[in-house]
Amino acid sequence: MLSKSRGVKQCEVAISYPELDGETYHNWFLSGRLSRVDVGEFTATLARVLEVFVLWLSLTEVEPCEMVKISLVSSSDGHTSYLNDAGQSVGVHESTSRTSPALPSSTLSRLASLEEACVSPPSAETWWKFARHRSRRLSKLTIGVLGSSTTAGCGALSPSMRCSMPLSWGRHAHDALAAAMRPRGIAMQTNIYQKNAVEASFFFDCMNQLLPKHPDVVILEVLQNRYSMDLFSSLNMTTAAVREVQPTAAITFVVWLKPQVVEEQPAMLKELRGLARALGIDLIDVPSAMASLGFHVRDVYAKTPSGRTDHHPNGMGHELIGALAAQCITRRLERQGFIRDTEEPSEDVPSNQEGSASNRSSGKSHFPELCFSSADELPVRSQSGFVLQDDGKAKGVKKLGYSSTRVGDRLTIGPINLHVESEGRAHSRAGLPAGVPVTELPAGVKGSCYQHVRVRLGYLVSTSQGMGELHVICRGGCACKPWYSKFLRSVALPFPRLDGDARRLPEWGLDSRETVTMTAHTLFIASLFNFSNHTSATVLAGESACYLELLHRTSHDRSSRVRVDSLALLVHGDSPVVPC
């Protein structure tokens, strides 16, 4: 977990060394000693309790990273441990100072009979056979959870705006599943990854970073923020992204919607059920459970400090989601008898569903990708006027972005080169001889890169006053163009002008009362020039490198603000390979 460089992230240090006090950390970080520290070298006194995953990092001088993956692991005695990415146990402050009533025990017992709240189409059965067989064979059930602010536990401390992972629906689901699996001799591991204020599109790429190695079940909480795309695109593309890297995992979506949607658009739930059958996915239908149990919005939705209804669940709402998720998954696993089911699933992955990307039969995707999911990871070359800023302090989460408040500021990112990782050799389709080592390429060429790269850029969109526009300019040895996809026919993909004012985006369909502040995404194609026929001097001049220049260009108000949040580079189609 600890990087071998002076540029180690503060959160990595804190997670790896929870016993490290703030003063010692500060001194070591400034001196560069962190690069030489071994976990057994010190036993510093704990200054404050380490809190992991958003608000759990409270050591002096140590602030949380924007996103931290964490695993919940339950032992046979019911104890739950928190592990970091390195598999190390992390001390976690289990604060349970809830501010809303607990879910009544009578309600918990009634959940078992709410079959209509667990949408389990027969088209998904093959994936659940894989889950049953693998978990029984390994005596372990592995769950991967991906979501936004609700998954971070936002609303659980209502009316406080701070988020609480120990009171989140994911923790409730893990504990309930662990209790159900324990009599069967099945251990539980739940891997949680969240990103605040994003649409489902954030999870369309980089799944290799987000999911555990071999999840039996993937739970997605991504339907609440839905502005630039329709329901089909949200479910279809997210499902395809999961199946690209984890083709045998069962997929289920948590249906948690904004209160106005629950009250005003009941037809959406019928549409969701039809899409679930078409895509071979399950749904955890929380609105249906609310209706069956007689819950109103005021019962399970959080309140803001001013007393308005928030879009996050309160403590009881989180408990309801978690308990229902556990019930739905347990029912699926026991459908054919969790222990008695001796039928081994076929080695063949189920055929494509409507619109889904092709499924693969072997583990992780081999498509190269380079992901900078947090702004502090961006490969910034220069930043004229842009500064790294955190907008999430009020909620105890990180919302990092390179922000500008002045028209004319420029942020240069790059190089936007996606290198070929094939044991240092170029592919024959590149037009280069097969098996030519990189060392034998022309002088000045630093390896081989995919010529066509799909660029996903995350940027701030808000209904706040004074939002400006970003203009994307490709510099150096490349040209950029918009990306058109039949799968994203209803998705707004602006390029090269990125408007940060949500009210100037008619396709979002916001009413005058609605407020939004979130990371939106656009996609475009960066194509490297092929310098293989150019002189080495041309290459050495640096013209082969591709850079994104992001210009704060237009102001519609007296004040203007833009923010750049994330970047992902992915190979586009069957791209050729060129020297780079």
Secondary structure, 3 states (H helix, E strand, C coil): CCCCCCCCCHHHHHHHCCCCCHHHHHHHHHHCHHHHCCHHHCCCCCCCCCCCCCCCCCCCCCCCCCCCCEEEEECCCCCEEEECCCCCEECCCCCCCCCCCCCCHHHHHHHCCCHHHEECCHHHHHHHHHHHHHHHHHCEEEEEEEECCCCCCCCCCCCCCCCCHHHCHHHHHHHHHHHHHHHHCCEEEEEEEECCCECHHHHCCCHHHHCCCCCCEEEEECCCCCCCCCHHHHHHHHHHHHHHHCCCCEEEEEECCCHHHHHHCCHHHHHHHHHHHHHCCEEEEHHHHHHHHCCCHHHHEEECCCCCEEEEECHHHHHHHHHHHHHHHHHHHCCCCCCCCCCCCCCCCCCCCCCCCCCCCCCCCCCCEEEECCHHHCCEEEEEECEEEECCHHHCCCCEEEEECCCCCEEEECCCCCECCCCCECCHHHCCCCCCEHHHCCCCCCCEEECEEEEEEEEEEECCCCECEEEEEEEECEEEEECCCHHHCCCCCCCCEEECEHHHCHHHCCCCCCCCEEEEEEEEEEEECCCCCCCHHHHHHHHCCEEEEEEEEECCCCCCEEEEEEEEEEECCCCCEEEC
